[in-house]
Amino acid sequence: MEVLNNLAFGFGHALTWSNLMYCAIGCIVGTLIGLLPGMGPLATISLLLPLTYQIPLDGAIIMLAGIYYGAQYGDNVSAITMKMPHASSIVACIDGYQMTLKGRAGLALFSAGVSSFIGGSIAIVALATLAKPLSEVAFLFGAADYCALMLLGFLSVSYVTTGGSLLNGLSMALVGVLLGMIGTDVNSGAERFTMGQPFLAEGVGLISVALGCFGIAEITKNLDNRSGFTPFTGKIDLWPNRAEFWRIIPSALRGSLIGSVLGLLPGGGPTIAQFGAYAAEKKFSKHAAEIGQGAIEGVAGQAAADEAAARTSFIPLMSIGIPENAVMALMMAAFIVKGVTPGPQLIGEHPQVFWGLVASMWIGNVFLLVLNVPLVRYLLSIFKVPFASLFPAILFFCCVGTYSHQNNLDDIFVTAAFGLIGYLFMRLHLEAAPLLLGFILGPMLEENFRRALLLSHGSFATFFTRPISGSLFALMGAFLAWQAFTAIRDARRPPRPPDQPTAEPGTGASDKPAADAAGR
């Protein structure tokens, strides 16, 4: 009953004209960005962060969240119709593009749209019911526990975002932590890593790091595409028959549950959820033999998991205050810019923000269903815009937004520098997401580390003797031991010899090609 009362309170805030407008803007921008290969919610949210300074906190969070889950819808459209996926829609290409080649693009798009709606709806229920109990559990966390939880976040995000290259991911996270230490130490008053530059005494701006490493770097990379993309011109007949519709529902429900669970885990999110849902369909679907050849279930399951994971990713951030992926780190940045720290006290101190966000997700879910099912053929016209014209305009408005924050030209120069650094990271195939996470969580990690040592009178044993932190460190130790074991095992495994004919001369197998050639 309490949840229903809170939802009614949230709808009271979400249904104001201003918040409805922010929700619509977020959903539309997210869908359009999801259509563009190379762009995505991470780069887009970083680009729009400067524009949120003049927007109320609840409206800003509603808009940025709409961009995130709206982009999951748009990702599926470009992946299905043109085989141009983002990381969170790779699986959609497998069956979705096969359906397009068979002239069934409309059915694939309908399946993805309806399944995304189902996945989003189930995940919103999970968000509304689980966030508050988890926030109450978070009050049991001490400084040592938060340190362990943040280190686990570094470990998991570094592993997932770099495709298993743990050393590269942790190195980038360490660089982010060091960047977060630039400025004046709040305890000693000493300046750290400022290189004698007065404007660095207050530290590097969060907007500069996020906008440079993701937004501007992404724009620079995509400027090589000067002609735009060839628009999809095939027929889009959306509506399925009854048998096809009932094939969608079970897969969507399975994907929703899988995505809702995987979205809660550190390092989780839509990318992992879609692979988990696809594997489940190959095992449990009644049409498992068709998976991979253009099956409706292959599209429906991953789309539902994709959207569900995007919603439940907010639960650790809102209830515990720990972002589990790079996009949630940017959402945390939006809170911090507004002077609010997400965590266990957020729901109690700012209920209009939390419950307004939950209610806006229901509204956005309906809005995206209408936007992405009947109007999808019109959305595809965005591919007619040349990138060489689109991205410089975006870059100009980003510079204006960055400057308007503090009316300081140094912010623009710092942002440009991080844009160059982010572009170099891309060229070197280094993932910037762990860097951003380290930059945001680094000061929090330092603060809790110092506090834990202060409370324990300088004893490091407090990190391993407390039940929560000790369990988390044991989990990290087991994970690192497994990684070391697999690395040693793979290094000792003899290299696989190249495929060569093994038959002796004159015994038949190796002589057959020569005999055939002689016969021809």
N, C-alpha and C positions, 0 to 999 in steps of 0.2 A: 504493500500500500504506500509505503514511504517513497518507493521508486516512482510510482505513478504521480504522486504529488510533486516530486522533484521534476519529473518530465513536464508536467503542466506548467510549473514555474519556468522551465527552460523554454517551452514553446512561447510563453509570454514574451520572452526576450527575443527569440529567434524570429518571430512573426512581425517584428517592427519593420517599417518600410526600409530603414537603413540597413538592417541586418539581412533582410531578404535580398536587397541589392548586392551586398557584399557576397552573399552565398551564390547568387546568380553569376556575378563576375568571376568568382573563383572557379565555378563549374565550367563556364564557357572557356575561360583562359586555359584551364587544365586540360580540357578536351582538345582544344586546338594545339596546345603544346605537345600533348601526347601523340598527335598525328605527325609531328615533325621529327624525323630521325635526327639524332644528334642532340636534340633538346630533351628536356625531361623535367620532372617536378623539382629535382635538386637544383638545377641551374636556374629554373624559373623563380623559385621561392627566393633564392639568393639575389636575383635581379630585382625582385619586387620588395625586398626588405626595406630599402630606403623610403619607399612610397608609403609605408605603413606608419610613419612617424605621426602623420596628421590624422590617423584613423583611431577611434577608440579601441581598447584592447580586445573586447569581445568581437567587434567587427573585423579587426585584423586577423585574429585567429580563425574565425569562420571563413574568411576569404582564402587564407593560406591553406587551410585544411581542404577546402573545396578544390584548390589547384591540385593538391596531392591525390585525393581519391578520384577527381575528375580525369587526371592524366592516365589513370589505370584504364578507364573506358577508352580514351583516345588511342592508347597503345594498341589495343586489340584491333581497332579499325585498320590502322596502317599495316599491322602484321598480317592480318587476314587478307586484305585486298591487294597489297603490293609486296608482301614479304620483306618489310622494312621494320623490324622490331626494335624496341628498347630492351633493356635487361629484364624488365618485368613482364615482357610479352613474347619471349623467345619461344615458349612452348606453343603459343597460339599459332605460330607459323606452321607447325608440323601438320596438324589436321585442317586448320583454317585455310591455309593457302591451297591445300589439295582440294578443298571444297570449291574455292574460287576457280581453280583450273577446270573443275567439272561443271562450272556454270551455276554453282550453288552459293555464291558469295552472300546473297541476301539471307539465306538460312543460317549461315555461319555468323553473320553480324547480329541477327535476331537472337541466336543462341547465346552469344557473348553478352549482349545487352541485358537479356532477361536473367541470365545466370549472375551477372554482376549485381543486378538489383537484389536478387535473393541473397547472395553472399554479403552484400552491404547491410541488408536488413538484419540478418542473423548476427553479424558482428556488432551492430549498434546495440542490440539487446545485451550482448556480452559486455560491451563498454559501459552500459548503464548499470548493470548489476554487479560487475566485478571491481570497478575502479574504486568505489568507496571502501569496501572491505579490505582491499589491498593497501589503501592509504592508511587504514587503521593499523595494519600489520607493520607498515613502514615506521610507525612511531617506536617500534621495538628496536630499530636499527640504531647503533651507536656510531661514533666516528670511525672506529676500526672496521665495522661492518660496511660502511659506505665506501671506505677505501678498497676493500676487497671486491665490492660490487662494481666499482668503477674500473678496477683492473680487469675483472671478468668481461666487462663491456669492451675494453680495449682489445682484449684477446679475441673475443668472438667476432667483433666487427672487422678487425684486421684480417682474420682468417677468411671470413665470408666475402668481403668486398674485393680482396685481391686474388680470388680464385684458389685459395689454399696456400699461397706464398706468405707464410706467417712472418718470416723475417722481414720482408719488405713492408708488410702492413704495420708491424710493431715499430719499425724504424720511422715510418711516416707519423705514427702516433706520437713517438718521442719528439720528433721535430715540432709537432703541434703543441706538445706540453711546453717545450722550450720557448716557442713563440708566445704562449700564454703567460710566461714569466717576465716578458719585457715590460718595463715600467718601474714603478716605485713599490718596494716591498711594504705591505701594510703593517707589518710588525716592527721592522727595524727602521723604516723610512729611507733605506738605501736604494739608489737607482740600480737597476739590473739591465744589462744589454742595451742601454740607450745610445751608446756610441757618441755621447755628447750632444745628441739632438734633443732640444727641449720638447718638441712635439711628441716624442716617444716616452716622455716621463709618465704620461697617463696610460701607456700601453698602446698596443696596436688595436685599432678598431675592429670589432667583430664583423661589421659590414664590409670592411675592406678585404678581410681574409675570405669571407664567404663569396662576395661578389667577384673578387679577382680570381680565386682558384677554381670556381665553378662557372659563373656566368660569363665573364669576359674570356676566360680560357676556352669555353665551349663555342662562343661566337667566333673567336679567332680560328679555331679548328674548322668550323663550318663555312668560313668565308671562301675556302677553296672551291666550294660548290657554287659556281656562278650562274648556273642555268636553271636552278630549281629542280623539281622532280616532275616526272611525267605523270599527269593525273590519271586516276583509274577511270576507265571508260566503259567497263563492262556493265551488264544489266544487274540491277539490284532489286530482286523480288523477295521481300522480307518475310512474308507470312508463311509459316509451316502448316502442314496438315496435322490432324489430331495425333496420329501415331508418332510423328516427329516431335511434337510438343511434349508428349509424355516420356520421350527418351531424354529430354533436357532435364526434367525435374530431379530424378534421383542423382544424376551426376552433379547437379548444382548443389544439392543438399550435402553430398559427400564433400565436395570441394569447399563449401562454406565452413563445415566443421574443421576440416584440416587447416584451412587458412586462418580461422579464428584462433586455433591453438598455436600454430607456428608463428603467427604475428606477435604472440606474447613473449617469445623466447629472445634472449640477447643475441643480436646479430641477425634476427629473423626479419621477415618482411615479405613482400609480394614475390620476389624472385625465388626464394626457397619454397614458398607455399605452392607456386604453380608446378614445380617439379614434383613435390609430394603428392599433389592432387592428380597429376598425370599418371604417376606410378600407381596410384590407387585405382584409377580407371582401367588401366591395363590388367589389373588383377581382379577387380570386382565387377566390372561392367558386363552386362549380358551380351554386349557386342564387342567384347575385348579383341576379337580377331580383326575387327575393322579399324582399331586404333592405329593411327599412323598413316592411314590411307584415305582420310577424309571423313572421319566419324564425327557425328554431332557431340558425342560424349567427350571426345578429346578437346573440343572447344569449350563446352559448358563447364566441365570440372575445373579446368585451370582458370577460367574467367572468374568463377565464384570464389576460388581460393585467393586469387589476386586481389580482388576487391575486399574480401573479408580481412586479409592480413593487413591491408592498408588502414583499416579502421581500428583493429585491435592493437596496432603498433602504438596508438596513443595511450593505452592503459599504463604501461610502465612509466611513461613520461609524466602523465597527469597524477598518478598515485604515489610513485616512488621518487620521481624527479630524475630518472636516469634514461637518457635517450638510447634506444636500442639500434638505431641505424642513422645514416647521415642526414636523411630528411628530418627525422625527429630531432636531431641535433640543431638543425636550422629552425624548427618550430620552437625549440627551447631558446634559441637566440632571439626569436620574436618576443617571447615572454620577458627575457632579460632586458631587451631594449626598452620595454614598457615599465621596467622596474618591478616585475613580478617574477618570483622564482617558482617554477612548477615543482610539485612535490606533495607530501601528505597534507600540508596545510592549505593547499590551493582550493580544494572543494569546500572547506569550511570558511575561508576568508574571501573567496571570490566565487560563490556558487553560481552567479549569473554567467560567468565565463564558461565554467565546466558544463553546466546543464544547458546553457544556450548553444554550446558547441554540439552536444549530443543531439539536441532537437534539430539543429541546422543540418546535421547529417541525414536525418530522415527526409527533410525537405530537399536537400541536395540530391538524395538518392532518387526521389521521384522526378526531380527536374532533369537529371541525367538520363533516366529512362526515356523520357519524352524527347530529349535532345538527341540521343544517340540511336534510337530505333527508327522513327519515321523521318528524321531530318538528316540522316547520315550521308545521303548522296550529295547534299549541299555542303556539308562540312569538308568533303574531299576536294572542293575547289581551292582550298588553301594551298595545295601543291602547285598551283599556277603562279604563285608569287616567287620571283627569283630571290634566292638567299642574299645575293649581293645588295639588294634593296631593303630587305627585311631587317637584317641584323645591324647595320649601321644606325638605323633609326632607333632600335632598341638600346644600342650602346649610348647614344646621345642622351636619351631620357634617364639612363642609369647614372651617367655622370652628373646630370642635373640633380637627381635625387640624392646622390652621395654628397654633393657640395651643400645642398640645402640643409643637411642634418646639423652641421656646426658652422656653416659658412666659412669653411677652411679649405684652401686649395691643397694643403698637405694631404688631406684625405683622398683626393683624386690621384695624387702621385703615388701614394701608398697602394691604392686599389690597382692602379696600372702596373705597379711592380709585382703585386701578387697575381695579376692576370698573366704576366710574362712567366712567373714561376709556375703557375698552374698549367700553362701551355707546354712548358718544358717537361713537366711531370707527365703530361699526356704523350709527348713524343718519346719519353723514356719508359712508357708503359708502367708508370707508378700511379697508384690510386690515391687521390687526394682526400677521400672520405675519412680515413683514419686520422689524417692531419687535422681536419676540422673538429672531429670528435675530441682529439687530444687538446686542441686549442680551447674548446669550451669547458671540458671537464678538468683540464690541468690545474687551474686555480682552485677548483673545488677539491681536487685530490690533495693538493698541497695543504689546504686549510684543514681538511679532516685528518691528514697524516700528522700535522703538528698538534692538533687537538688530542688525537689518540695518544701520542707520546707524552703530552702534558698531563693527561689524566692518569697515565700509567707510570708517571715519574721516570720517563725515559726508557721503559722496558719494551722491547720489540715483541716480547712474548704475548702481549695483548692481542696481536693480530692473529695468533694461532690458537689461543686458549679460549676465546669467546666462541660459543656454538655456531653463530651465523658466519662470522668471518673465517673461522677455522674450516667449516664445511666448504665455503667458497674457495679457499686456498687449496683444499684437498682436491676439489673438482678441477681447478686450474692445473695442479700438479699432475693429475691423471691424464688430462688432455695433452700437456706438454710431453709427458712420458710416451704416450701413444704416438705423437708426432715424431719423436726421436726414434722410436722403434720402427715405424714405417719407413723413415728416411734411411736408417741403417740397413733394413731388409732390402729396400730397393737398390741401394748402392752395392750390396753384395750379390744381388741377383745377376747372373751372367747375361750379357747382351744377347738379344734374340738374333740368330743368324739370318741373313737375307734368304728369301725363298729361292731355292735352286733345284734343278732336277736331281733326284737322288738315284735314279735307276742307272745300272751299269750299261756301258755301250753294248749294243746288240741285244739287250734284254727286252726291248719293246718300247717302254714309256718314253725314254729320251730320244729314241730314233724316230718316233712317229711324226714330229713336226718336219724333220728332214725328209722323211719319205713322202709326206703330203706335199711338201714343196717340190720334190722331184716329180711327183705325179702331175702337179699343175704345170 
